[in-house]
Amino acid sequence: MDTSETYIKRCEKATEIQLQWSLMYRKLGDYWWAEVESPTNARSINAILTEYPYITKNVWLPRQDQLQEMVPTKIAGTKPNLKMISEFTHFFDYWDTVGIPVILTTWEQLWLAFVMKEKYNKAWNGEDWIVDVLKR
């Protein structure tokens, strides 16, 4: 599970995904980053095990399996695995063509970028998710 500052920042800025979690995805076992109101203003990675009443800011850190569940369900037919590979190939071609200088160092980062592109037509510019004007 990616708990790097990079992944936390990208998840925090993925407002569409954060909204989904706040409305319907929140489950025991989810990972999230939190600033907790305390004398030390602790920051930590947590798994939802119980209710925590003192959270002042939290960011859902979706696991790879949760990100995969968000992919649009246009992967149907007699050979869904081939369709999925094809979608990923197009995604990598797009990434190379556009020349976005983003290094994806974990599977979670890769899947987050894929979900944001496929569902919301957004790409990471180094600071935020922006609408991609070069639709593929």
Helices and strands as residue ranges (DSSP letters): H 5-13, H 15-20, I 21-25, E 31-36, E 43-47, E 55-60, H 64-69, H 80-98, H 107-120, E 122-124, E 129-131
